[in-house]
Amino acid sequence: VQLQAFGGGLVQAGGSLRLSCAASGRTYSIYSMTWFRQAPGKDRDFVATMYWSGGTTYYADSVKGRFTISRDNAKNTVNLQMNSLKPEDTGVYYCAASRSSGSQRAYDYDYWGQGTLVTVSS
């Protein structure tokens, strides 16, 4: 499975951005697709996940009500709509895919896209 993430950028606090992650290859093996983020000097943290079959979603408490994860079946793409952005949302955002888990732990993931930088200015 290959993942390609795009859509990051610079935005003012209160603004919105939409990230996308396109999956290719053996996408039938995917159990869940998840977004993580990593702020400078910090660990890679869970943001949101979607189970590939059924569409169940989970969010980190810090983004609930502001971020929405969705899927475009025709394009094998998972999107992350980010609204009401805050400076603390700044970081490199990574999409990841797991073959067997809906885990919120980065080490449970088998495939990773390249990161895309999101910067929220105050």
FENHU-V760050 format. One record per backbone hydrogen bond with DSSP energy under -1.0 kcal/mol. NH is the residue of the N-H (numbers start at 1). CO is the residue of the C=O. E is the energy in kcal/mol with one decimal. If there is no record, write none. Layout:
BEGIN
NH_CO_E ; NH_CO_E
END
This chain:
BEGIN
2_24_-2.5 ; 4_22_-2.0 ; 6_20_-2.4 ; 11_119_-2.7 ; 13_121_-2.6 ; 14_85_-3.2 ; 15_12_-2.3 ; 17_82_-2.1 ; 19_80_-2.6 ; 20_6_-2.8 ; 21_78_-1.9 ; 22_4_-2.8 ; 23_76_-2.9 ; 24_2_-2.2 ; 27_25_-2.4 ; 29_26_-1.8 ; 30_27_-1.7 ; 31_98_-3.8 ; 32_98_-1.5 ; 33_50_-2.6 ; 34_96_-2.8 ; 35_48_-3.2 ; 36_94_-2.9 ; 37_45_-2.5 ; 38_92_-2.1 ; 42_39_-2.3 ; 45_37_-3.4 ; 47_35_-2.5 ; 48_35_-1.5 ; 49_58_-2.3 ; 50_33_-2.7 ; 51_56_-2.8 ; 52_31_-2.3 ; 55_51_-1.3 ; 58_49_-1.8 ; 60_47_-2.8 ; 63_60_-1.7 ; 64_60_-1.0 ; 66_63_-2.3 ; 67_63_-2.3 ; 68_81_-2.3 ; 70_79_-2.1 ; 72_77_-3.2 ; 77_72_-1.8 ; 78_21_-2.4 ; 79_70_-2.8 ; 80_19_-2.8 ; 81_68_-3.0 ; 82_17_-3.2 ; 83_66_-2.0 ; 85_15_-2.3 ; 89_86_-2.3 ; 90_87_-1.8 ; 91_118_-2.5 ; 92_38_-2.5 ; 93_116_-3.0 ; 94_36_-2.7 ; 96_34_-2.5 ; 97_111_-2.1 ; 98_32_-2.3 ; 108_105_-1.9 ; 109_106_-1.8 ; 110_97_-1.5 ; 111_97_-2.0 ; 113_95_-2.6 ; 116_93_-2.3 ; 118_91_-2.9 ; 119_9_-2.8 ; 121_11_-2.5
END
